[in-house]
Amino acid sequence: MKRQITLDQNTSGWTETDSAAQVMTTIAEYTVPVGSALVFRPNDTVSLYLEDNESTAAELDGSCPVEIVIEKPYGIGSDLLVNGQYTKFKEFQDQTKFARINQTMVARANSVIKIRANPNYSTIDTIDASDCRYALTALLVLD
């Protein structure tokens, strides 16, 4: 069975971690369940809203580097799904402005999809993962 899905912060299976200061850090990760795979195809989309962990919460500066990687099972490597400055990913409303995935990539069972960001390029020290939002579209393939 195959069906289009959107992985977002409400999808069961995400683990969130506040970022470290001034280093590329994983803020959310999703392990692909056994018996399934996710196929990311050209024109699948990525949207992110990232918020700092400061006393008065604010959205991350648009120049912060962001990347989404697929870590292969059993530590055999990883693939870069998409990267760029935060500005590229922060659209949630206008579908014509969504960031797009450029090539087909498959995340097989037990692969880990990681959303990573580095607040180094802004005045923000850390990212509050619990206040972040994200959405990635993909084709879910079940065995």
C-alpha positions in Angstrom: 0.0 0.0 0.0 1.2 3.5 -0.8 -0.2 6.9 0.3 0.9 10.5 0.5 1.5 11.7 4.0 2.6 14.8 5.9 5.0 14.2 8.8 4.6 17.0 11.3 5.3 17.7 14.9 2.0 15.9 15.8 3.0 12.6 14.0 3.7 9.9 16.5 7.3 8.9 16.7 9.1 12.3 16.7 11.7 13.0 19.3 12.6 16.6 20.1 15.7 18.1 21.7 16.5 21.7 22.4 19.6 22.8 20.4 23.0 23.6 21.7 24.4 27.0 21.1 26.4 27.9 18.0 26.6 24.4 16.6 24.6 22.4 14.0 22.3 20.3 16.3 19.4 17.9 15.8 16.2 19.4 17.1 13.8 16.7 15.9 14.1 13.2 14.6 11.8 10.6 13.3 12.6 6.9 13.1 10.9 5.2 10.1 8.8 2.3 11.5 9.6 -1.4 10.7 7.5 -2.6 7.7 7.5 0.8 6.0 9.6 3.3 4.0 9.2 6.9 3.1 9.9 8.1 -0.4 10.8 11.8 -0.8 10.2 12.8 -4.4 10.8 16.0 -6.4 8.2 18.5 -5.4 7.5 17.1 -2.0 7.6 20.0 0.4 9.3 21.1 3.7 8.0 23.8 6.0 9.6 24.8 9.3 8.9 27.3 12.1 11.8 27.4 14.6 11.7 29.4 17.8 14.4 30.4 20.3 14.8 29.4 23.9 15.2 32.9 25.2 13.2 34.6 27.9 11.1 36.4 25.3 10.5 33.7 22.6 11.1 34.8 19.0 11.4 33.2 15.6 14.9 32.3 14.5 16.8 34.7 12.3 16.3 33.9 8.6 20.0 33.4 8.0 20.4 30.4 10.3 21.6 27.3 8.5 19.1 24.3 8.4 19.5 20.8 7.0 17.4 17.7 6.9 19.3 14.4 6.7 18.3 10.8 6.4 20.5 8.7 8.7 20.7 5.2 7.4 20.1 2.2 9.7 22.9 0.6 11.6 25.3 3.6 11.2 26.1 3.0 7.6 26.0 6.6 6.6 23.6 9.5 5.9 22.2 11.4 3.0 21.4 15.1 2.9 17.7 15.5 1.9 17.7 19.3 1.8 19.5 22.3 3.2 19.7 26.1 3.2 19.0 29.1 5.2 16.0 29.1 7.5 14.3 31.7 5.3 14.0 29.0 2.6 11.8 26.8 4.9 9.6 29.1 6.9 6.5 29.2 4.7 3.4 27.3 6.0 0.6 29.1 4.2 1.4 29.8 0.5 2.0 26.5 -1.2 3.7 28.3 -4.1 6.5 29.4 -1.7 7.1 26.0 0.0 10.6 24.6 0.0 10.8 21.7 -2.4 12.8 18.5 -2.3 14.9 18.3 -5.5 15.6 14.6 -5.9 14.1 11.2 -5.0 15.4 9.7 -1.8 14.2 6.7 0.2 14.2 6.4 4.0 13.9 2.7 4.7 12.7 1.1 7.9 14.8 2.1 10.9 16.3 5.1 9.0 16.2 8.3 11.1 15.0 11.6 9.6 16.8 14.5 11.4 15.9 18.2 11.3 19.0 20.1 12.2 19.7 23.8 12.7 22.5 26.1 13.8 21.5 29.3 15.6 25.1 30.5 15.3 24.2 33.0 12.6 21.8 35.0 14.7 21.5 36.6 18.1 19.8 33.4 19.5 21.7 31.0 21.7 19.5 27.9 21.5 16.3 26.6 19.9 13.3 25.5 21.9 12.2 22.3 20.1 8.9 22.1 21.9 7.8 25.4 20.3 8.9 24.5 16.8 6.6 23.3 14.0 7.6 21.3 10.9 5.9 19.5 8.0 7.5 17.2 5.4 5.5 15.5 2.7 6.4 12.1 1.4 5.0 8.9 0.0 4.5 6.2 2.7 5.1 2.7 1.4 3.9 -0.2 3.6 5.1 -3.8 3.2 
